[in-house]
Amino acid sequence: MLASVASLATGQAAVRGILTAAGLSVCLAAPTAQAQAAAPDVLQAVRPPVARPEPDFTRLVKANGNTVVNIGVAREALQRRQNGALPQDRVDESTLGSGFIVGADGYILTNAHVVARGSAISVKLNDRREFKARLLGIDSISDVALLKIDATGLPVIRIGDPARIEVGEWVLAIGAPYGFSNSVTAGIVSAKGRTLPGADYMPFLQTDVPINPGNSGGPLFNMRGEVIGINSRIYSNSGGYQGLSFAIPIDVAMRIKEQLQAKGYVTRGRIGVVVQEVSQALAQSFGLPKPAGALVSYVAPYGAAARGGLQPGDVILKVDRRDVVQSADALSYVADRTPGERVTVQIWRSRALQTLDMSVDASEIAALAAPQQQAQPEIPLGMTVRSLQPQERALFKVDGGLLVERVNLTASRTGVKVGDVVLALNGQSVSTIEGLLDVIRQTGGSSALLVQRGTTRLFVPLELPKPVHEETQTELDP
């Protein structure tokens, strides 16, 4: 306190001297007891703010740059049928992406959408060596793929813990946006546990790190030089970065990697529900003390949840004593369980806690398989569908159709919902994925999808993709 008061008095004397020299006079009273007590605050207010140094990423980049790779993918693009027949020629496409080394003997992680349907995959290291890569496995649900190159003694990335990262912390990405290899961008974590349309199982890390097409599959580092995520998506109206980037948490990706490395595909648990976030308004209407948990909006007939007594309108608060904060937590916790295991679910129903016990089913959404196996056909309608089981046909009172299990943002905007049964496209009945694809290949432009929702049938307008040879191919997600 004495030093503060002395500094204040000295400061007043200095001000008086400056004003006198300028031909001005001023009366400055001696510091009162109140002023003396407030001296530290006064000094803090008049001092210029101390500029905090910007983070230095140079050491991080030097230590980890060699663990990041560039991925080139060549693929053949199917053209649509012309007069009922496919043309003989094919259109070659190529895309660029990123990846990172997770095994010194040549194991590399990247995004599934980077390498999906690739006829040839190449990997270029930071030292300019290039290798042909083998696709060991691909999981379209998590958007994770595992590659292998014939190399040894490679630098390996260090794995971090996404749970330890805090919103506001600095993070850094290394990748090849638009093919510009080894590009470094930085930003902060904007949010955690973010759920995106069409990715119900994934609690994304949201950042403001500039990410663009070609960054896909590259690592997201914390300031300790550890990978905490795989850069996977952006939200954009232009196809380029607009301030919102999303990364797959690395702990989720590594669990997928272990299964892909061991058997080439992923087995995950499911109980057969669709969930949504609990808003403040919903929490109040249900009598919940705070907005948390996963609100069940749909229960699949004959699934684990239905057998266990779960109902639409229940709010899942815990799965095996693990708190469900975001809706994605519930699905993610169940997905980690082995099919056949028992799981305890704490729910909120009728303004009271209840506990249900159920057996976990195997996921019915098949992953794209390992090498030498035929990849499942993709449905270019923004949804995942499967054929109806006999008991489901009896339940819905239909002879055939396809059950919608997942929809992305585009499909949901058209009005398609999870649980809908697709009956026909443009007047042609469909009951198999191959049949639906056949109709799509013969159709273009504005179309009508007939779906059954409960006991009601309705048409949903769709805009089918344009033929490949009529448009420039661009990567919508990074």
C-alpha positions as CSV (number, residue, x, y, z in Angstrom):
1,M,0.0,0.0,0.0
2,L,2.8,2.4,0.8
3,A,4.4,1.8,-2.6
4,S,1.1,2.5,-4.3
5,V,0.5,5.7,-2.5
6,A,4.0,6.9,-3.2
7,S,3.5,6.1,-6.9
8,L,0.2,8.1,-6.9
9,A,1.8,11.1,-5.3
10,T,4.8,10.9,-7.7
11,G,2.4,10.7,-10.6
12,Q,0.5,13.9,-9.5
13,A,3.8,15.8,-9.2
14,A,4.7,14.7,-12.7
15,V,1.4,15.8,-14.1
16,R,1.7,19.2,-12.3
17,G,5.2,19.7,-13.8
18,I,4.0,18.9,-17.3
19,L,1.1,21.3,-17.1
20,T,3.2,24.1,-15.6
21,A,5.7,23.8,-18.4
22,A,2.9,24.1,-20.9
23,G,1.8,27.4,-19.3
24,L,-1.2,25.9,-17.6
25,S,-2.1,25.6,-13.9
26,V,-4.1,23.1,-12.1
27,C,-4.9,22.2,-8.5
28,L,-4.3,18.7,-7.5
29,A,-5.3,17.8,-4.0
30,A,-3.2,15.5,-1.8
31,P,-4.4,11.9,-1.9
32,T,-7.0,11.3,0.6
33,A,-7.4,8.0,2.6
34,Q,-10.0,6.9,0.1
35,A,-7.8,7.7,-2.8
36,Q,-4.9,5.9,-1.2
37,A,-7.0,2.8,-0.8
38,A,-8.1,3.0,-4.4
39,A,-4.6,3.7,-5.7
40,P,-3.9,0.2,-7.1
41,D,-7.2,0.3,-9.1
42,V,-6.4,3.8,-10.3
43,L,-3.0,2.8,-11.5
44,Q,-4.4,-0.3,-13.1
45,A,-6.9,1.9,-15.0
46,V,-4.3,4.4,-16.3
47,R,-1.6,1.8,-17.2
48,P,-1.8,0.5,-20.8
49,P,-3.0,-3.1,-21.0
50,V,-0.2,-5.6,-21.0
51,A,-0.3,-7.3,-24.4
52,R,-0.3,-11.1,-24.1
53,P,2.0,-12.7,-26.6
54,E,0.4,-14.7,-29.4
55,P,0.9,-18.4,-29.2
56,D,4.0,-19.7,-30.9
57,F,3.1,-22.7,-33.1
58,T,6.6,-23.1,-34.7
59,R,7.8,-25.8,-32.4
60,L,4.6,-27.7,-32.7
61,V,4.7,-27.6,-36.5
62,K,8.4,-28.7,-36.6
63,A,7.7,-31.5,-34.2
64,N,4.6,-32.9,-35.9
65,G,4.7,-31.7,-39.5
66,N,6.3,-35.0,-40.7
67,T,3.4,-37.0,-39.3
68,V,0.9,-35.5,-41.6
69,V,0.5,-36.9,-45.2
70,N,-1.2,-35.9,-48.4
71,I,-3.7,-38.3,-49.9
72,G,-4.6,-38.6,-53.6
73,V,-7.6,-40.6,-54.7
74,A,-8.5,-41.6,-58.2
75,R,-12.0,-43.0,-58.8
76,E,-14.3,-43.8,-61.7
77,A,-17.6,-41.8,-61.8
78,L,-20.6,-43.6,-63.1
79,Q,-22.6,-41.6,-65.6
80,R,-26.4,-41.9,-65.6
81,R,-28.3,-44.1,-68.1
82,Q,-28.9,-42.8,-71.5
83,N,-32.0,-44.3,-73.1
84,G,-32.0,-47.0,-70.5
85,A,-28.3,-48.0,-71.1
86,L,-25.1,-47.0,-69.4
87,P,-22.5,-45.4,-71.7
88,Q,-19.3,-47.4,-72.3
89,D,-17.0,-44.6,-71.3
90,R,-16.2,-43.6,-67.7
91,V,-15.3,-40.2,-66.3
92,D,-12.2,-40.2,-64.2
93,E,-12.2,-38.1,-61.0
94,S,-9.5,-37.3,-58.5
95,T,-9.7,-35.8,-55.1
96,L,-7.1,-34.6,-52.6
97,G,-7.2,-35.0,-48.8
98,S,-5.1,-35.3,-45.7
99,G,-4.2,-37.9,-43.2
100,F,-1.8,-38.7,-40.4
101,I,0.5,-41.5,-39.3
102,V,-0.7,-43.6,-36.3
103,G,1.7,-46.5,-36.8
104,A,5.4,-46.5,-37.5
105,D,4.9,-49.4,-39.8
106,G,2.6,-47.5,-42.2
107,Y,-0.9,-47.2,-40.6
108,I,-2.6,-43.9,-41.6
109,L,-6.0,-42.4,-40.5
110,T,-8.1,-40.2,-42.7
111,N,-11.8,-39.5,-43.4
112,A,-14.0,-42.1,-45.1
113,H,-15.4,-39.6,-47.5
114,V,-11.8,-38.9,-48.8
115,V,-11.2,-42.4,-49.9
116,A,-14.7,-43.8,-50.5
117,R,-15.1,-45.6,-53.9
118,G,-11.4,-44.9,-54.7
119,S,-9.9,-47.1,-57.4
120,A,-6.4,-46.0,-56.5
121,I,-5.1,-44.3,-53.4
122,S,-1.7,-42.7,-53.1
123,V,0.1,-41.2,-50.0
124,K,2.7,-38.6,-50.1
125,L,4.9,-38.0,-47.1
126,N,6.4,-34.7,-46.0
127,D,9.8,-35.9,-47.2
128,R,8.3,-36.2,-50.7
129,R,8.3,-40.0,-50.8
130,E,5.1,-41.4,-52.4
131,F,3.4,-44.8,-51.8
132,K,0.5,-46.7,-53.0
133,A,-1.9,-47.3,-50.1
134,R,-4.2,-50.2,-49.3
135,L,-7.6,-49.5,-47.8
136,L,-7.9,-51.7,-44.8
137,G,-11.3,-50.6,-43.7
138,I,-13.8,-47.7,-43.9
139,D,-16.6,-46.8,-41.6
140,S,-19.1,-44.3,-43.2
141,I,-21.0,-43.7,-40.0
142,S,-18.1,-42.2,-38.1
143,D,-16.4,-41.0,-41.4
144,V,-13.1,-42.7,-40.5
145,A,-10.9,-44.8,-42.7
146,L,-7.7,-46.7,-42.2
147,L,-4.9,-47.0,-44.8
148,K,-1.7,-49.0,-44.9
149,I,1.5,-48.2,-46.8
150,D,4.6,-50.4,-47.1
151,A,7.0,-48.3,-45.0
152,T,8.7,-48.6,-41.6
153,G,10.3,-46.2,-39.1
154,L,7.8,-43.5,-39.8
155,P,7.2,-40.6,-37.3
156,V,4.0,-41.3,-35.4
157,I,1.5,-38.7,-34.1
158,R,0.9,-38.4,-30.4
159,I,-2.7,-39.0,-29.3
160,G,-4.3,-36.5,-26.8
161,D,-7.5,-36.5,-24.7
162,P,-10.4,-34.5,-26.2
163,A,-12.1,-34.5,-22.9
164,R,-9.4,-32.3,-21.5
165,I,-9.7,-29.6,-24.1
166,E,-11.6,-26.5,-23.0
167,V,-13.7,-24.1,-25.1
168,G,-11.5,-21.1,-26.0
169,E,-8.2,-23.1,-26.1
170,W,-5.9,-22.6,-29.1
171,V,-5.8,-25.5,-31.6
172,L,-4.0,-26.0,-34.9
173,A,-4.6,-27.9,-38.1
174,I,-2.1,-29.2,-40.7
175,G,-3.4,-30.4,-44.1
176,A,-3.6,-29.8,-47.8
177,P,-6.5,-27.3,-48.5
178,Y,-7.1,-27.2,-52.3
179,G,-4.0,-29.3,-52.7
180,F,-1.6,-26.8,-51.0
181,S,0.3,-29.4,-49.0
182,N,1.5,-28.9,-45.4
183,S,-0.6,-25.8,-44.8
184,V,-0.9,-24.7,-41.2
185,T,-4.0,-22.9,-39.8
186,A,-5.0,-22.0,-36.2
187,G,-7.9,-21.0,-34.2
188,I,-9.8,-21.8,-31.0
189,V,-12.2,-24.5,-29.9
190,S,-15.7,-22.9,-30.3
191,A,-17.8,-25.7,-28.7
192,K,-17.7,-29.4,-27.7
193,G,-20.2,-32.2,-28.1
194,R,-21.8,-30.6,-31.2
195,T,-24.3,-32.9,-33.0
196,L,-24.8,-32.5,-36.8
197,P,-27.5,-33.7,-39.1
198,G,-26.8,-37.2,-40.4
199,A,-24.1,-37.8,-37.8
200,D,-26.2,-38.7,-34.7
201,Y,-23.4,-40.8,-33.1
202,M,-20.7,-38.2,-33.2
203,P,-20.0,-35.5,-30.6
204,F,-18.0,-33.2,-32.8
205,L,-15.4,-30.6,-31.7
206,Q,-16.4,-27.3,-33.2
207,T,-13.6,-24.8,-34.0
208,D,-13.0,-21.6,-35.9
209,V,-9.8,-23.0,-37.5
210,P,-9.8,-22.2,-41.2
211,I,-10.6,-25.6,-42.9
212,N,-11.2,-26.0,-46.6
213,P,-11.6,-28.9,-49.1
214,G,-8.4,-30.9,-48.9
215,N,-8.1,-30.5,-45.2
216,S,-10.3,-33.5,-44.7
217,G,-8.7,-36.3,-42.7
218,G,-6.0,-34.1,-41.3
219,P,-5.2,-33.8,-37.6
220,L,-6.3,-31.1,-35.1
221,F,-3.6,-30.5,-32.5
222,N,-3.8,-29.0,-29.0
223,M,-1.0,-26.8,-27.8
224,R,0.9,-29.8,-26.3
225,G,1.3,-31.2,-29.8
226,E,-1.2,-33.9,-29.3
227,V,-3.9,-34.8,-31.8
228,I,-7.4,-34.3,-30.4
229,G,-9.5,-34.7,-33.5
230,I,-9.7,-35.4,-37.3
231,N,-10.9,-32.4,-39.3
232,S,-14.0,-33.6,-41.1
233,R,-16.6,-31.1,-41.9
234,I,-17.4,-27.4,-42.5
235,Y,-20.6,-25.5,-42.7
236,S,-20.6,-23.4,-45.8
237,N,-22.9,-21.9,-48.5
238,S,-19.9,-21.6,-50.9
239,G,-18.0,-24.8,-50.4
240,G,-15.2,-22.9,-48.6
241,Y,-14.5,-21.9,-45.1
242,Q,-17.0,-19.6,-43.4
243,G,-16.0,-19.8,-39.7
244,L,-17.4,-23.2,-38.7
245,S,-15.3,-26.3,-38.7
246,F,-15.9,-29.7,-37.1
247,A,-13.5,-32.4,-36.0
248,I,-14.1,-36.0,-35.0
249,P,-12.8,-36.6,-31.4
250,I,-9.7,-38.7,-31.6
251,D,-10.7,-41.1,-28.9
252,V,-13.8,-42.0,-31.0
253,A,-11.6,-42.3,-34.1
254,M,-9.0,-44.5,-32.4
255,R,-11.7,-47.0,-31.2
256,I,-12.9,-47.2,-34.8
257,K,-9.3,-47.6,-36.0
258,E,-8.7,-50.6,-33.7
259,Q,-11.7,-52.4,-35.1
260,L,-10.8,-51.6,-38.7
261,Q,-7.3,-52.8,-38.1
262,A,-8.4,-56.1,-36.5
263,K,-11.3,-57.1,-38.7
264,G,-11.8,-54.5,-41.5
265,Y,-15.2,-53.4,-40.3
266,V,-16.9,-51.9,-37.3
267,T,-19.4,-53.5,-35.0
268,R,-21.3,-51.0,-32.8
269,G,-24.2,-51.4,-30.4
270,R,-27.6,-49.8,-30.9
271,I,-30.9,-49.9,-29.1
272,G,-33.1,-48.6,-32.0
273,V,-34.0,-45.0,-31.1
274,V,-33.9,-41.6,-32.6
275,V,-33.1,-38.8,-30.1
276,Q,-33.1,-35.0,-30.1
277,E,-31.7,-32.3,-27.9
278,V,-33.6,-31.1,-24.8
279,S,-34.2,-27.4,-25.0
280,Q,-35.0,-25.1,-22.0
281,A,-38.7,-25.1,-23.1
282,L,-38.8,-28.9,-23.4
283,A,-37.1,-29.3,-20.0
284,Q,-39.7,-27.1,-18.4
285,S,-42.6,-28.9,-20.0
286,F,-41.2,-32.3,-18.8
287,G,-40.4,-30.9,-15.3
288,L,-36.7,-31.4,-15.7
289,P,-34.5,-29.3,-13.4
290,K,-32.2,-28.3,-16.4
291,P,-32.0,-28.9,-20.1
292,A,-29.9,-32.1,-20.5
293,G,-30.3,-35.6,-21.7
294,A,-31.6,-37.1,-24.9
295,L,-35.2,-36.9,-25.8
296,V,-36.5,-40.1,-27.5
297,S,-38.6,-39.1,-30.5
298,Y,-38.8,-42.5,-32.2
299,V,-38.5,-46.2,-31.0
300,A,-37.9,-48.8,-33.7
301,P,-40.3,-51.7,-33.6
302,Y,-38.9,-54.9,-32.2
303,G,-35.6,-53.2,-31.3
304,A,-33.7,-53.3,-28.0
305,A,-35.3,-50.1,-26.8
306,A,-38.8,-51.3,-27.6
307,R,-38.2,-54.7,-25.8
308,G,-36.7,-52.8,-22.8
309,G,-39.8,-50.6,-22.4
310,L,-38.4,-47.3,-23.8
311,Q,-41.1,-45.0,-25.2
312,P,-41.2,-41.8,-27.3
313,G,-41.2,-38.8,-24.9
314,D,-38.7,-40.5,-22.5
315,V,-35.6,-38.5,-21.7
316,I,-32.4,-40.6,-21.4
317,L,-30.3,-39.1,-18.5
318,K,-27.7,-41.8,-18.0
319,V,-26.4,-44.8,-19.7
320,D,-24.6,-47.2,-17.3
321,R,-24.0,-44.3,-14.8
322,R,-22.5,-42.1,-17.6
323,D,-24.3,-38.7,-17.7
324,V,-26.0,-37.8,-21.0
325,V,-25.4,-34.1,-21.5
326,Q,-25.9,-33.9,-25.2
327,S,-28.3,-36.1,-27.2
328,A,-25.3,-37.6,-29.1
329,D,-23.9,-38.9,-25.8
330,A,-26.7,-41.5,-25.4
331,L,-26.1,-43.0,-28.9
332,S,-22.3,-42.8,-28.5
333,Y,-22.3,-44.6,-25.2
334,V,-24.5,-47.4,-26.5
335,A,-22.4,-47.6,-29.7
336,D,-19.4,-48.4,-27.6
337,R,-21.0,-51.5,-26.1
338,T,-20.7,-54.9,-27.6
339,P,-23.9,-56.3,-29.1
340,G,-25.5,-58.7,-26.7
341,E,-24.3,-56.8,-23.6
342,R,-26.8,-55.6,-21.1
343,V,-27.1,-51.8,-20.6
344,T,-28.8,-49.8,-17.8
345,V,-30.6,-46.7,-18.9
346,Q,-31.9,-44.1,-16.5
347,I,-34.8,-42.1,-17.9
348,W,-37.2,-39.3,-17.0
349,R,-40.8,-40.2,-17.6
350,S,-43.9,-38.6,-16.2
351,R,-41.8,-36.2,-14.0
352,A,-40.1,-39.1,-12.2
353,L,-36.9,-41.1,-12.6
354,Q,-37.0,-44.7,-13.9
355,T,-34.4,-47.3,-14.7
356,L,-34.6,-49.7,-17.6
357,D,-32.4,-52.7,-18.5
358,M,-32.0,-53.8,-22.0
359,S,-29.8,-56.0,-24.3
360,V,-27.8,-54.1,-26.9
361,D,-28.4,-55.0,-30.5
362,A,-25.9,-55.0,-33.3
363,S,-26.1,-51.9,-35.6
364,E,-28.1,-52.6,-38.7
365,I,-26.4,-49.8,-40.6
366,A,-23.6,-51.7,-42.3
367,A,-20.2,-50.1,-42.6
368,L,-18.5,-50.1,-46.0
369,A,-16.4,-53.2,-45.8
370,A,-12.8,-54.0,-45.9
371,P,-10.6,-54.7,-49.0
372,Q,-11.6,-57.1,-51.7
373,Q,-15.3,-56.7,-50.8
374,Q,-17.9,-54.9,-52.8
375,A,-18.8,-51.5,-51.3
376,Q,-22.4,-50.9,-50.6
377,P,-24.1,-48.7,-53.1
378,E,-24.6,-45.1,-52.0
379,I,-28.1,-43.5,-52.1
380,P,-27.7,-40.0,-53.5
381,L,-30.8,-38.8,-51.6
382,G,-29.2,-37.7,-48.3
383,M,-30.6,-40.7,-46.4
384,T,-29.7,-44.2,-45.2
385,V,-32.4,-46.9,-45.9
386,R,-32.7,-50.7,-45.6
387,S,-35.3,-53.3,-46.7
388,L,-38.1,-54.0,-44.3
389,Q,-38.1,-57.1,-42.2
390,P,-41.2,-59.5,-42.5
391,Q,-42.5,-58.4,-39.1
392,E,-42.1,-54.7,-40.1
393,R,-44.0,-55.3,-43.4
394,A,-46.8,-56.7,-41.2
395,L,-46.6,-53.8,-38.8
396,F,-46.8,-51.2,-41.5
397,K,-49.3,-53.2,-43.6
398,V,-47.2,-52.9,-46.8
399,D,-45.9,-55.5,-49.2
400,G,-42.5,-53.9,-49.5
401,G,-40.5,-50.8,-49.1
402,L,-37.4,-49.3,-47.5
403,L,-37.2,-48.0,-44.0
404,V,-35.4,-44.6,-43.5
405,E,-32.9,-45.0,-40.7
406,R,-30.9,-41.7,-41.1
407,V,-31.3,-38.5,-42.9
408,N,-28.9,-35.6,-43.5
409,L,-29.7,-31.9,-43.4
410,T,-30.7,-31.8,-47.1
411,A,-33.1,-34.7,-46.9
412,S,-34.6,-33.4,-43.7
413,R,-35.4,-30.1,-45.3
414,T,-37.4,-31.8,-48.0
415,G,-39.6,-33.4,-45.3
416,V,-38.2,-36.9,-45.1
417,K,-38.0,-38.2,-41.5
418,V,-36.4,-41.2,-39.8
419,G,-39.0,-44.0,-39.6
420,D,-40.6,-43.2,-42.9
421,V,-41.1,-46.1,-45.3
422,V,-40.1,-45.3,-48.9
423,L,-42.7,-47.0,-51.2
424,A,-42.0,-45.5,-54.6
425,L,-40.0,-43.0,-56.6
426,N,-41.7,-41.2,-59.5
427,G,-44.5,-43.8,-59.5
428,Q,-42.1,-46.8,-59.6
429,S,-42.4,-49.1,-56.5
430,V,-39.2,-49.9,-54.7
431,S,-38.5,-52.6,-52.1
432,T,-34.7,-53.0,-52.4
433,I,-31.7,-50.7,-52.5
434,E,-30.8,-51.9,-55.9
435,G,-34.3,-51.2,-57.2
436,L,-34.2,-47.7,-55.8
437,L,-30.8,-47.1,-57.4
438,D,-32.1,-48.3,-60.7
439,V,-34.9,-45.8,-60.7
440,I,-32.5,-43.0,-59.7
441,R,-30.2,-43.8,-62.6
442,Q,-33.1,-43.5,-65.0
443,T,-34.3,-40.3,-63.5
444,G,-33.1,-36.7,-63.3
445,G,-34.2,-33.4,-61.9
446,S,-37.4,-32.9,-60.0
447,S,-38.9,-36.1,-58.6
448,A,-41.5,-37.3,-56.1
449,L,-40.9,-39.8,-53.4
450,L,-43.9,-41.6,-51.9
451,V,-43.5,-42.4,-48.2
452,Q,-45.7,-43.9,-45.6
453,R,-45.6,-42.2,-42.2
454,G,-47.6,-44.2,-39.6
455,T,-50.9,-44.8,-41.4
456,T,-50.5,-41.8,-43.7
457,R,-49.0,-41.7,-47.2
458,L,-47.6,-38.6,-48.6
459,F,-45.4,-37.4,-51.5
460,V,-42.1,-35.6,-50.8
461,P,-40.5,-33.5,-53.6
462,L,-36.9,-34.2,-54.4
463,E,-34.3,-32.8,-56.7
464,L,-32.2,-35.7,-57.9
465,P,-28.4,-35.2,-58.6
466,K,-27.5,-34.0,-62.0
467,P,-25.4,-36.4,-64.2
468,V,-21.7,-36.3,-63.4
469,H,-20.7,-35.2,-66.9
470,E,-23.0,-32.2,-66.7
471,E,-21.5,-30.5,-63.7
472,T,-18.2,-29.6,-62.2
473,Q,-17.4,-32.0,-59.3
474,T,-16.5,-30.2,-56.1
475,E,-16.0,-31.4,-52.6
476,L,-18.8,-30.0,-50.4
477,D,-17.2,-31.1,-47.1
478,P,-13.5,-30.5,-46.5
